[in-house]
Amino acid sequence: MLTPTGHERILSLRTRDRHSGEFVTHPLFFRRAGDRLVIAAANETALYKPEWYLNLKEAPIVEIEMNGDTTFAVATTPVGTERLEIWPLVEELSRDTERFLPRNVTGIVLTPME
């Protein structure tokens, strides 16, 4: 099980590129929501979603690494009340990146697989 330290805020997300089929790793800020992790799909320079988000929409089983530990997780895009529940965590992520996250940013939940 992944256990971040108190100051840990970055994980490595490994997705399969939907075009080439190769694996690509992305460092991302995260927040904890119980046993799940929350990340934000935001593209700082464009209006469209980042490539890693489009990759995990096509192949939602991803690999995550924190503190040298690696595990697989299922990535989901929450909707409705679940989206509202994680939104404060997504807003917190904006403080890590020192940028404003507009409401069209998508929060992603990573649920580690046992």
Order of alpha helices (4+ residues) and beta strands (2+ residues): beta-beta-beta-beta-alpha-beta-beta-alpha-beta
